Amino acid sequence: MSYLRFDKTLMTNLEESLQREVLRTNNSGGYHCTTIVDCNTRKYHGLLVIPVPELDDENHVLLSSLDETVIQHGAAFNLGIHKYQGNNFSPNGHKYIREFDCEHIPATVYRVGGVILQKEKIFVHYESRILIRYTLLDAHSATTLRFHPFLAFRSVYEYTHENSRASRDYESVENGIKTCMYPGYPELYMQLNKKNKFVFQPDWYRGIEYPKELERGYDFNEDLYVPGYFEVDIKKGESIIFSAGTSEISSIKLKKLFNSEVADRTPRDSFYHCLKNSAHQFHNLQEGEHYVLAGYPWFKCRARDMFVSLPGITLSINEVDQFEAVMKTAEKAIYNFLNDRPIGYKIYEIQHPDVLLWAIWAIQQYAKDVSREKCSEKYGQLLRDIMEFIRQRKHENLFIHENGLIYCNGKDTAITWMNSTVNGRPVILRTGYIVEFNALWYNALCFVSDISRESGDIAYADSLIAQAEITGKSFIRVFRNEYGYLYDYVDGNMMDWSVRPNMIFTVAFDYSPLDRVQKKQILDIVTKELLTPKGLRSLSPKSGGYNPNYVGPPSNRDLAYHQGTVWPWLMGFYMEAYLKIYKMSGLSFVERHLIGLEDELSNHCVGSLPELFDGNPPFKGRGAVSFAMNVAETLRTLRLLKKFYQ
């Protein structure tokens, strides 16, 4: 039985099938994303969505969808589906679906009378091109396929509407056409691997709606341009390949390209393989530089997300070279920041005060998984330069006080991962001594001290460990309260008593100022008040302001973003902390909790994990359809389990 297969009953139930999405990406940041019934429900959905650097730094939807029609004996059966006003769906192609299988490549089987047609999609790895293979599995009479391409040519943040500026011009190319709706965009080449007829029949399909955008409080309808249709005969047992890309391709190469891309895919036949495939989707190569996208479909490369994600999506799946490639780009960006030069790379938010400390944490994982010797050789100087940048107080919002703790101003700008804002102001005020910043700082002092000592720099190592002793004592005195857990932040006489997950890092990190009893007290409180089957809540239900449902218009969602919603990536650090306390006896507990995440692989973005979940049952997935930190930390947890069993 396939690991990711959906039968007719689910596929024809739009309440179920429209909630499930499929994402495929390439290395340049382009993607194909839609629902499992090929009905677009977001403005971000499309068959071919790619960056257009000549226009801006965003992705653009060129080919929104492709409607297929089966023709027999003069009767046409349209397999497409779009949503229109009044909850009307037309055509109703989903009713012909018999099954959808996503284990190897997305494959849909349709049955129309005596016709059984299989559709398989591949998003090419190294260029902006989608391939769709149609195989006529069975038919009792002559069959013709007709394809209507729905074009958008717009940013993922905008909509297109019927207008006179859109060009209707097209040119014939080998077994297809090329067209471009607006200046500045690349030509879109649509070709088949078999001779066909293109009928120029330009029209606008008006009022197509995207219900996910309606749910999120945004505009939700647009018009799409259809230049005409392709028509081709197909015989029983024959396969026809449709290609849409930004360059022309020889039609005789399409079959070979499709087969080679299929052979290069790792089947999504297990929890681990799904996550591994998903991890690969976050890698982004631009102008020879390697990045990690924070998530799909709208996130770019955010510095904190990149460093938190990097060990999980590379080292945990034995891809050390990928770690080093990303760090090579990140190191150049870091040095530009340290030397007060323009960043010069597409890494955003590197100025946030904890980012450099997360970079050290990521390198620390490299030392554990590869070797401390190689870590010192490759990143020893970078580690020292980051530490000295902080110690010499060169960061404009990171100050070392006499008590050894680092202090940051977060009153006017959101500076932590809890970064939602309303009207330009942070929703979660976290300022002063912030708990995870200082946990990271203590961990960095100890780790870099050990690395320096092992490389022979004893004096420098001693200076760092002396600093760590001061920091550790102050950490316990400032953050630990009478109830055995840690304040989320302390700023003068202001102590935040909210029970939040940020204290778990102090238990999870390899170097901590807390003793075992203190760590267990924190773990117990986090387990009791924050742990769910999908991750850790961002706020305890017992704390003031608990708002667990990430729904409604943008302002409502921003207010709820970190006020009780569940974040799976925190589960990785929680499980690491749990195994540090309970060791072998905690393995079954960790394995049981991973089941809650494995269940999600067939619910939202098939084979991946969404950005966050509601804080109360049924813990509905929300936000970005695929989120790097969640995938990464789940993979890292699986790696931790494997080490215990070795």
Secondary structure, DSSP 8 states (H G I E B T S, - for coil): --SSEEEHHHHT-HHHHTT-EEEEE-TTS-EEEEETTS---STT-EEEEEE-TTT-SSEEEEEEEEEEEEEETTEEEE---EEETTTEEES-GGGGEEEEE-SSS-EEEEEETTEEEEEEEEE-SSSSEEEEEEEEEE-SS-EEEEEEEEEEEEETTS-----SSS---EEEETTEEEE-SSTTS--EEEEESS--EEEEEEEEEEEEE-HHHHHTTS--EEEEEEEEEEEEEE-TT-EEEEEEESS---GGGHHHHHHHHHHT-----SHHHHHHHHHHHTEEEETTEEEE-SEETT---BHHHHHHHHHHHTGGGT-HHHHHHHHHHHHHHHHHHHTT----SS-B-TTSTTHHHHHHHHHHHHHHHT-HHHHHHHHHHHHHHHHHHHHTT-STT-EE-TTS-EEB--SSS--SS---EETTEESS---BEEHHHHHHHHHHHHHHHHHHHHTT-HHHHHHHHHHHHHHHHHHHHHHB-TTSSB-SEEETTEE-----GGGHHHHHSSS-SS-HHHHHHHHHHHHHHTEETTEEESS-TTSTT------SSHHHHHHHTTTT-EETHHHHHHHHHHHHHHGGGGHHHHHHHHHHHHGGGGTSBTTS--SEE-SSTT--EESSSEEHHHHHHHHHHHHHHHHHH-
